[in-house]
Amino acid sequence: MALTKPQIKIGAAVVVILGVVAWLAVTGANATKSYYVTIQELHAMGGKAYTRNLRVAGNVLPGSIVHNGANADFVLVENANQLRVSYEGDEPPPDTFKDDSQALAIGTYGRDGVFHATQLQAKCASKYAPAPGSKPGAAAAPASTAAVVLPAAR
């Protein structure tokens, strides 16, 4: 069975379209990929640090947060390592973003030595910690042990 000229054209068009779709999928996935690194690993990456999307976590150094509208500049600390971060995102920093909170900055590392974050996530560990003096995992005490008396139906 010989292929006709229109069948060959349609087959070639399908191959080209599938090739373009595959190329777009691969390059799109590589462009949005981000690597999680520690501050120490970031400093040791050399030139690779400037060309990749990265995620860096650490604790916010107390007193380092400077708000500028919806943006913020601050310093992340991990053990003895520090990293200056400039956050310029679409949204203001989250409410839990404050001194000594754990933060995750997502963005790129600049040749100026500053991490330029476009996304910022923060969590406050003390929010989920047990109350002082209580044991972790212990059931909470009931709020009241008094019986509730309802009026009798008439």
C-alpha positions in Angstrom: 0.0 0.0 0.0 1.6 3.2 -1.2 1.2 6.5 0.6 -0.4 9.3 -1.3 1.0 12.8 -1.4 -1.7 14.2 1.0 -1.1 11.4 3.5 2.7 12.2 3.5 2.0 15.9 4.1 -0.4 15.1 7.0 2.1 12.7 8.5 4.9 15.3 8.3 2.7 17.9 9.9 1.8 15.6 12.7 5.5 14.7 13.3 6.4 18.5 13.3 3.6 19.4 15.7 4.5 16.5 18.1 8.1 17.5 18.0 7.3 21.2 18.9 5.0 20.1 21.7 7.7 17.8 23.2 10.4 20.6 22.8 8.1 23.1 24.6 7.4 20.6 27.4 11.1 19.9 28.0 12.2 23.5 27.9 9.3 24.7 30.1 10.0 22.1 32.7 13.7 23.1 32.8 12.9 26.8 33.0 10.6 26.4 36.1 12.7 23.9 37.9 14.1 25.2 41.2 16.7 23.6 43.4 16.6 23.6 47.2 19.9 24.5 48.7 21.2 25.5 52.1 23.0 28.9 52.5 26.3 27.1 52.8 25.7 25.1 49.6 24.7 28.3 47.8 28.0 30.0 48.7 29.8 26.8 47.5 28.0 26.6 44.1 30.2 29.1 42.4 29.0 30.3 39.0 26.1 27.7 38.9 24.4 29.7 41.6 23.8 32.6 39.2 22.0 30.7 36.5 19.5 28.6 38.5 16.2 29.1 40.2 16.8 28.3 43.8 15.0 27.8 47.1 16.9 28.8 50.2 15.7 28.4 53.8 16.8 29.8 57.1 15.8 31.9 60.1 15.2 35.6 59.8 17.9 37.5 61.6 16.2 39.7 64.3 16.2 43.3 63.4 17.1 42.8 59.8 13.7 43.2 58.2 13.3 46.4 56.2 9.8 46.8 54.6 9.5 48.9 51.5 5.8 48.8 50.5 5.0 45.2 49.5 8.7 44.4 49.3 11.2 43.5 52.0 14.9 43.3 52.5 16.2 40.9 55.3 18.9 38.5 56.2 18.5 34.7 56.5 20.7 32.8 59.0 21.7 29.2 59.0 24.2 28.2 61.7 27.0 30.7 61.2 26.1 31.4 57.5 24.2 34.6 56.5 22.4 35.5 53.2 21.0 38.9 52.3 17.6 38.6 50.6 15.7 41.2 48.6 12.1 40.1 48.2 10.1 41.7 45.4 7.0 39.7 44.8 3.4 40.1 43.7 2.1 39.9 47.2 3.3 41.4 50.5 5.3 39.1 52.9 3.0 36.7 54.9 1.8 37.7 58.4 4.0 35.0 59.9 7.1 36.7 58.4 8.8 38.3 61.4 12.1 38.3 63.4 13.3 34.7 64.2 10.7 33.1 62.0 11.7 30.3 59.5 11.5 31.5 55.9 11.9 30.0 52.5 13.0 32.4 49.7 12.4 31.3 46.1 14.3 33.2 43.4 17.8 33.7 42.0 21.2 34.6 43.4 22.6 37.8 42.0 26.3 38.6 41.3 25.8 41.4 43.9 25.7 38.8 46.6 22.0 39.3 47.3 19.4 36.6 46.8 16.6 38.1 44.8 13.4 36.4 45.9 10.1 36.5 43.9 8.3 34.3 46.4 8.5 34.1 50.1 7.1 31.5 52.6 7.3 31.9 56.3 6.2 29.8 59.3 6.1 30.5 62.9 7.0 27.4 64.9 5.8 28.8 68.2 2.3 28.9 66.8 2.1 25.1 66.9 4.3 24.5 70.0 2.6 23.2 73.2 1.8 25.7 75.9 4.6 26.3 78.4 4.5 23.6 81.2 2.4 21.1 79.2 3.6 17.9 77.8 3.6 17.4 74.0 0.9 15.1 72.8 -1.1 15.4 76.1 -4.8 16.0 75.7 -6.0 19.5 76.5 -7.9 19.9 79.7 -11.6 20.5 79.3 -12.6 24.2 79.5 -15.2 23.7 82.2 -16.4 20.8 84.3 -19.7 22.6 85.5 -22.9 20.9 84.3 -25.1 22.9 82.1 -28.7 23.2 83.3 -31.4 23.8 80.7 -34.8 25.3 81.6 -37.6 22.7 81.6 -39.9 22.7 78.6 -43.5 24.1 79.4 
